[in-house]
């Protein structure tokens, strides 16, 4: 176990993931034998079925694969993104900027952990030009 491990032997992978988020850390899994990243948290690697999964801190860099706006009365509901992370996994998150400025399919984005609400979550913002 690493010093920043928040899991206990009785916690499952999903509980461990959300425990990291609550502790202000964003982690995904990587399989030790096949070295592939895994997301959504699992007990076994979906590629080689190994149970030897480690928790790593992802780069946060990704590309918008798809997006959808949640319906609202004022027609400006939250934007939900599907993002392909540099580590090779796809995950869902929200947009940092309520105006959704710069969010298009194919946009390069950077993830950040938001712990300001009741639930911790991952939000994405466009990567500034020149920082890609």
N, C-alpha and C positions, 0 to 999 in steps of 0.2 A: 504494500500500500504506500502511495506517495503521501507527502506531508499535507497536500491539499485535498486529499481524498475525503469525501463527505459520506461515503457509503458505509454500511454495516453489512455483515454477512447475511442478514435477513432481508436486505433491500434488493428489489429487482432492478433491472437496467433502467426502466422508465422512472422509477422513484429516485434512482441515483442521479439521472439527468436533471430532473426538476430540483433535487437537492443542491446540485451545483449552481443552477440558476438562482435559487434563493440565496445562496452564499455569495452571489456576485461573480460567478465564474461560468463561462460558456465552454462546454466540452462536448465532443462527439467521440464515437468509438473508432478504433482502428484494430483490425485483426492482426495479431502477431504473426501467424504462419503465412498468410497470403498478402499481408501488408496493404489491404484495401480498406478504405474508410467506410464506415457504416453509420447510416442515419435512416431512420428512426431507431432509438436504442433497442437493442435486442440481447438475448441471452446467448445466441449462437450466430456466427457469421453466416449471412445468406449466400455467400459464394463458396465457402469450403466447409461449412458446418462446424468449425472449431469453436470452442467456448473460451478460447484464449484472446479476449478482447481487452484492449487497454483504452483509457480515456486520454484524449489529446485536446489541446487548445487549437481550434482551427484558425486559419489566417483571417477569416472574415470576408475575404474577397470572393466575388461571384459575379454571375451574369444572369439577368432577369430572363427566365424561360417563359413565364406566363404571368398574367395579372388579371385581377377581377375587382371591381368596385362593389362594395356592399351597398345595397339600396338604402336610401334614406329619404326623409321628407324633403330636404333641401337639395337633393340630387348631388350631394358632395360627401358621400359616406366614405369610410376608410378604404384604402387600397390594400388588397391582400396580394402578395407576390409569391410566386414559386421561383426559387433561385437555385441555379446550379453552382455550388461552391467549388472553389479551386481544388479542394480535396477529393472531388469526384462524387459527391452526394447532392441530392436535391432536397431542399427544405422550404417550408412555408414561413412567411413572416410579414410584418406590416411595413409601411413606409414611414420614415421619420417625419418628413415634411407633410403637413396636412394638405398643402396645395398640390402635392404629388409632382412638383416641378422636376423635370428631368427623368421621370420614370417612364421608360418605354421598353418594349421587348428588345432584348439584346444589350440593354444598358449595363455598364459595369457598376457594381455596387459594393458597398462595404457594410458589414453587419456591426451592430452594437447591441449590447444588452441593456434593456430598459427595466429598471426595478422601481419605477415611480408609482405604479398602480398596485392593485390588489394582487395581480399575478405577474411574475417576471416573464419577459418575452423578448424575442429577437426582432429588431427593427433594421431596415436597410435604408441607406442613403446613397445617392449617386457618388461615385468616386470622382474627385476633382480632376479636371484635365491635367495631364502631365504626371499624375500619380499612379497610373495604371500599370 
